[in-house]
Amino acid sequence: MGIRYLSAAKWLLKRLRISHTPFRAAMVVELARLQLHDLTTICLNKTDMTAEGISELSKAHWPLLGNLNLSQNDLDAAAMHHLSMMCSPKLEVLELAWANLTSAGAYWLAEGFYPFLTSLDLSYNKLDAKTVQYIANERWTLLQY
């Protein structure tokens, strides 16, 4: 079943989990184009997501998205730059564990607009204390440690 069939279905999807499934570029484009206005949670961990894929996801219009899981993907600085441009004003939970995140990528992450972010999972990444402190800046006042 292709991604495009999700948009043809008459479901009001709130949660979508597509974990441990290698994504081809065309699949990410289809996913980003889906009109899933009720989507609150999307789990894309271990999907071989690339910077190109994150770029496509950043174009998606999911106004209620509150939880995004991109753990266990190899997210380089370019991918994090694209993620920082994703418009998710209601995002509360961002999971990036085991994402091969480096300081360069983390600095791009800090540029994102996530005013309601309360949970950020950066476990098992290559970050030093200075970078983590920079990420937890004054713009993310709701972030819990």
LINVEN-V762664 format. One record per residue. RES is the residue in three letters. SS is DSSP state (H for helix, E for strand, C for the rest). PSI is psi as a letter, one per 30 degrees, with the letter a starting at -180 (NA if undefined). Layout:
res & ss & psi
RES & SS & PSI
RES & SS & PSI
This chain:
res & ss & psi
MET & C & k
GLY & C & l
ILE & C & e
ARG & H & f
TYR & H & f
LEU & H & e
SER & H & f
ALA & H & f
ALA & C & l
LYS & C & g
TRP & C & l
LEU & C & i
LEU & C & k
LYS & C & e
ARG & E & k
LEU & E & k
ARG & E & j
ILE & C & i
SER & C & l
HIS & C & h
THR & C & j
PRO & C & k
PHE & C & k
ARG & C & l
ALA & H & e
ALA & H & e
MET & H & e
VAL & H & e
VAL & H & e
GLU & H & e
LEU & H & e
ALA & H & f
ARG & H & f
LEU & C & k
GLN & C & i
LEU & C & i
HIS & C & f
ASP & C & g
LEU & C & k
THR & C & f
THR & E & k
ILE & E & k
CYS & E & j
LEU & C & h
ASN & C & k
LYS & C & h
THR & C & g
ASP & C & h
MET & C & k
THR & C & l
ALA & H & e
GLU & H & e
GLY & H & e
ILE & H & e
SER & H & e
GLU & H & e
LEU & H & e
SER & C & f
LYS & C & f
ALA & C & k
HIS & C & j
TRP & C & i
PRO & C & f
LEU & C & g
LEU & C & j
GLY & C & f
ASN & E & k
LEU & E & k
ASN & E & j
LEU & C & g
SER & C & l
GLN & C & h
ASN & C & l
ASP & C & i
LEU & C & j
ASP & C & a
ALA & H & e
ALA & H & e
ALA & H & e
MET & H & e
HIS & H & e
HIS & H & e
LEU & H & e
SER & H & f
MET & C & f
MET & C & k
CYS & C & j
SER & C & i
PRO & C & f
LYS & C & g
LEU & C & k
GLU & C & e
VAL & E & k
LEU & E & j
GLU & E & j
LEU & C & h
ALA & C & k
TRP & C & h
ALA & C & g
ASN & C & h
LEU & C & k
THR & C & l
SER & H & e
ALA & H & e
GLY & H & e
ALA & H & e
TYR & H & e
TRP & H & e
LEU & H & e
ALA & C & f
GLU & C & f
GLY & C & l
PHE & C & j
TYR & C & i
PRO & C & f
PHE & C & g
LEU & C & k
THR & C & f
SER & E & k
LEU & E & j
ASP & E & j
LEU & C & g
SER & C & k
TYR & C & h
ASN & C & l
LYS & C & i
LEU & C & k
ASP & C & l
ALA & H & e
LYS & H & e
THR & H & e
VAL & H & e
GLN & H & e
TYR & H & e
ILE & H & e
ALA & C & h
ASN & C & l
GLU & C & f
ARG & C & f
TRP & C & i
THR & C & f
LEU & C & f
LEU & C & k
GLN & C & k
TYR & C & NA
